[in-house]
């Protein structure tokens, strides 16, 4: 039970930091921000295992989770056509 609560808290923090770092405006509610953070952790863990940084039972850390969430936001922006950065 506490692991789920901890995942929601960390997911909210990671998702909020990723939204602040990523250029553009994402209008995500609290639930989507939490899911973004949790998804970022999954992406970072998956990519880290592919590269060989993490073992089978390891998971991504806080900074890697933020990077994973930014990857999700960038992919969402690229495929949805929203939040185009002028350049």
N, C-alpha and C positions, 0 to 999 in steps of 0.2 A: 504494500500500500504506500509506504513512504518512498519507494523507488519511483512510483508513478507520479507522486507529488513533486519529487525532486526533478524528474524529467520535464514536467510542465514548467517549473520555475526556471530551470536552466534553458529550456527551449524558448521561453519568453525573453530571457535576457539575450541569448544568442540571436534570435530573430530581430529583436529591436536594434541591436548593434549592427547587424547586417543591413537592415533597412536604412540606418543612419549613414553607413559607409557607402552603399551603392548609390551611384548618381541617378537622379530622377525621383519621381514621387510615386511610391507604392501606397495605395489606399487599402491596406490590409487591416482587418479587425483583429481583436486580441487572439481569437482562436486560430486564425490564419498565421499570425505572427508566431504563435507557439508551434504550430505545425511546420512552419518554415525553419525554425531553429532545430526541431527534432529531425526534420528531413536533412538539414545541413549536416547534422552529426552522422546520419546514415551515409550520405554521399562521401563525407570525409573518411569515414571508416572503410567504405568500399574501395575508394581510390587508394587509401593508404595500404590496404591489404594487397591490392594489385601491384603496387610499387615495391612492397616488401617492408614498409615501415612498421606495420602492425602484424602481430601474430594472430592465430585463430581466435583466441579468447580476448584479445585487446580491442579497445574502442578508441575513437579519436578523442583528442583533448579539446579544451575550450577554444583555443585559437583556430585549430583545424576545423572545428564545427562552424565557426564564423565564416571561414573561407568556403566551406561547403554550402552554407546558406547563400553566400554571395554568388556562387556558381549557379544555384537554383534561380535566384533573382535575375541573373544575366540571361539565362536560358529562357525564362519566362518573358523577359522584355524582348528578346530576339524573335521568339516565335509568335508573340501576340501583337507585335508592331507597336506596343505602347512604350512610353518612356524613352523615346529616341533622344540621344544626347547629340547636341549640335556639334559638328566637328569638321 
